[in-house]
Amino acid sequence: MTIDQLNKMIASEINRLPEDEFGGVIFDDEFFGDVPEPDEFLEPSPDVFTDIPKDADEDWWDDFRRRNRTLLGVYIPMNSPGQVILFCDNLMRFYKSLVRAIQPGIPYLTKLDLNAAWTLVRMKTHTHEMFHYYCDVLHGIFGGSYTYLIEEALAVAWSRFQIQDERAKWQSQIGRMNGLFYSQLMKWAFAFRSAGYRDWVLYADDIRFKPALLDYMAPGDFRKLQGNGVDVEHLIYGLLGQCRGGFVEGVR
């Protein structure tokens, strides 16, 4: 399955919901089903895996999913091309758990709001895993390697930046969604409790994120460059999102 196919599947499930006379969605038991509380997804383990077999088949992945029912995505570093993988069922369950938890406090939600909420939840995980890919590339250039506590915190902070940028685009789904719904989703979806992930608050803006990223990458004699007035923080930050190739992505 591709990410586009996953998005279409969720959109179809949202679009089948009935609406009241004002366009507000009427939820049914089938939509929520047997989803857990959001808390079950908010204490994740590291999501960079180096020990997945190159020849892992569907049976192997089925077993992996059964053992990791709250894992939303993973990044597999570049022995062969890196892999960004999202887990369809887990992402949908997390999305629905958030909507179910938040919806009672918001009396009116439209299908646009629900589709935007899905975009936010999917984007949160996808950009997080892409950050691991960017770091994989930059470590290949500058040296160094994955350090769990630091990189997971930076990845969470980076994913928030991308969502906030999307919110600033008035024509985007996230930009047009219900403001209270957006703020509650951001609050709930990033309420991590596990080590590393929860420390994104230390890097919640550019002023703190950029020097932390530079220290993590530690490219060459960067302190000498800084001492001579080179804005190395801006340079390294600008490389995020500019990496091309060397990875594949998919949905399982």
C-alpha positions in Angstrom: 0.0 0.0 0.0 1.1 3.6 -0.7 0.5 6.7 1.4 -1.9 8.0 -1.3 -3.9 4.8 -1.1 -4.0 5.0 2.7 -5.2 8.6 2.5 -8.0 7.6 0.1 -9.0 4.7 2.4 -9.4 7.1 5.4 -11.2 9.7 3.3 -13.7 7.1 2.2 -14.4 6.1 5.8 -14.9 9.7 6.8 -17.0 10.6 3.8 -19.5 7.8 4.5 -20.5 9.4 7.8 -23.9 11.1 7.9 -24.2 14.9 8.5 -26.7 17.0 10.3 -28.5 19.9 8.6 -25.6 22.2 9.3 -22.9 19.9 7.9 -21.7 18.6 11.3 -20.6 15.0 11.3 -22.7 12.4 13.1 -20.4 9.7 14.5 -21.4 6.0 14.8 -20.0 3.1 16.7 -18.6 1.6 13.6 -16.3 4.5 13.0 -14.6 4.3 16.4 -14.9 0.5 16.8 -12.6 -1.0 19.5 -9.9 1.7 19.6 -7.7 2.1 22.7 -7.1 5.3 24.6 -4.5 7.7 23.1 -2.2 7.1 26.0 -1.4 3.7 24.6 0.4 5.3 21.7 2.3 8.0 23.7 5.1 6.0 25.3 6.9 4.7 22.2 10.1 2.8 22.0 12.9 3.9 19.6 11.7 3.7 16.0 15.0 3.4 14.2 15.6 -0.3 13.5 18.9 -1.7 12.3 18.1 -5.4 12.8 15.2 -5.9 10.3 16.2 -8.7 7.8 16.8 -7.5 4.2 14.6 -10.4 3.0 11.8 -9.8 5.5 8.6 -11.1 3.9 4.9 -10.5 4.6 4.8 -13.2 7.3 7.8 -11.5 9.1 6.1 -8.1 8.9 2.7 -9.5 10.1 4.5 -10.9 13.2 6.3 -7.6 13.7 3.0 -5.7 13.6 1.4 -8.1 16.1 4.2 -7.5 18.5 4.1 -3.7 18.0 0.5 -2.7 18.0 1.2 0.9 19.1 4.2 1.6 16.8 3.1 4.2 14.2 6.2 4.1 11.9 9.8 3.1 11.6 13.0 4.1 9.8 15.4 1.5 8.6 18.9 3.0 8.0 20.8 2.8 4.7 22.5 -0.6 4.5 20.6 -0.9 1.3 18.3 2.1 0.6 16.8 3.5 3.8 13.1 2.7 4.4 10.4 4.9 5.8 7.5 2.7 6.8 4.1 3.7 8.2 1.8 1.2 9.9 -1.7 1.6 8.5 -3.8 0.0 11.3 -1.9 1.6 14.1 -2.1 5.0 12.6 -5.8 4.7 12.0 -6.4 3.5 15.5 -4.3 6.4 16.9 -6.2 8.9 14.8 -9.6 7.6 15.8 -8.5 7.4 19.5 -7.6 11.1 19.3 -10.9 12.1 17.6 -12.9 10.1 20.1 -11.1 11.7 23.1 -11.4 15.2 21.8 -14.8 15.2 20.1 -17.0 15.5 23.2 -15.5 18.9 24.0 -16.1 20.2 20.4 -19.8 20.2 19.5 -19.4 20.7 15.8 -16.9 19.0 13.5 -17.1 18.8 9.7 -15.7 16.3 7.3 -13.1 18.8 6.4 -12.0 18.9 10.1 -11.8 15.1 10.2 -9.8 14.9 7.0 -7.5 17.6 8.2 -7.1 15.8 11.5 -6.0 12.6 9.6 -3.5 14.7 7.5 -2.1 16.0 10.8 -1.8 12.6 12.4 -0.3 11.0 9.3 2.1 14.0 8.7 3.2 13.8 12.3 4.6 10.3 11.9 5.8 10.6 8.3 7.8 13.8 8.9 9.2 12.2 12.1 10.5 9.2 10.1 11.8 11.5 7.3 13.9 13.4 9.9 15.6 10.1 10.8 16.4 9.7 7.1 17.8 13.2 6.9 20.0 12.5 9.9 21.1 9.2 8.3 22.3 11.1 5.2 24.0 13.9 7.2 25.8 11.4 9.5 27.0 9.7 6.3 28.6 13.1 5.3 29.8 14.4 8.7 30.2 11.2 10.7 28.4 10.2 13.9 25.5 7.9 14.3 22.0 7.6 15.7 21.8 8.6 19.4 18.3 7.6 20.7 17.6 10.3 23.3 18.7 13.2 21.2 17.5 12.2 17.8 14.0 11.2 18.9 13.5 14.5 20.7 14.7 16.4 17.6 12.5 14.3 15.3 9.4 15.1 17.4 10.3 18.8 17.4 10.9 18.8 13.6 7.6 17.1 12.9 5.8 19.8 14.9 7.5 22.5 12.9 6.2 21.0 9.7 2.7 20.8 11.0 2.8 24.4 12.2 4.1 25.5 8.8 1.1 23.7 7.2 -1.3 25.4 9.7 0.0 28.8 8.5 -1.1 28.0 4.9 -4.7 29.2 4.9 -5.6 27.2 1.8 -4.4 23.8 3.2 -6.6 21.3 5.0 -4.8 21.9 8.3 -4.9 25.7 7.8 -8.7 25.6 7.4 -9.6 23.2 10.2 -11.5 24.1 13.4 -9.0 26.1 15.6 -10.0 24.4 18.8 -9.8 21.0 17.3 -6.3 21.8 15.9 -5.0 23.0 19.2 -6.4 20.0 21.1 -5.0 17.6 18.5 -1.5 19.1 18.8 -1.8 18.9 22.6 -2.8 15.3 22.7 -0.8 14.0 19.8 2.5 15.2 21.2 1.9 14.4 24.9 4.8 11.8 24.9 5.9 10.2 28.1 8.8 8.1 27.1 12.5 9.1 27.3 13.8 11.1 24.3 10.4 11.7 22.7 9.1 13.8 25.7 12.1 16.0 25.5 11.0 17.7 22.3 9.9 20.6 24.5 13.7 21.5 24.9 13.8 22.2 21.1 10.4 23.6 20.5 11.6 26.6 18.5 14.3 27.5 16.0 16.4 29.3 18.7 16.8 26.0 20.6 16.5 23.5 17.8 19.2 24.8 15.5 22.2 24.8 17.9 21.0 21.4 19.2 21.0 20.0 15.7 24.4 21.4 15.0 25.8 19.9 18.2 24.3 16.5 17.2 25.7 16.6 13.7 29.1 18.2 14.8 30.4 18.7 11.2 34.2 18.9 11.1 35.7 22.0 12.7 32.5 23.8 12.9 33.4 25.8 16.0 36.3 27.4 14.1 33.9 28.3 11.3 31.5 29.8 13.8 34.3 31.8 15.3 35.0 33.3 11.9 31.4 34.3 11.5 30.0 31.5 9.4 26.3 30.8 10.3 26.8 27.0 10.5 23.5 26.6 12.3 21.6 28.0 9.4 23.6 26.0 6.9 23.0 22.6 8.6 19.3 23.4 9.3 18.9 24.3 5.7 20.0 20.8 4.6 17.0 19.2 6.4 14.4 18.5 3.7 16.9 18.9 0.9 18.2 15.3 0.9 17.1 13.4 -2.2 17.3 9.7 -3.0 18.6 6.7 -1.1 15.3 5.7 0.6 12.0 4.1 -0.2 8.7 4.5 1.6 5.6 2.5 2.1 2.7 1.5 4.3 2.3 -1.9 6.0 
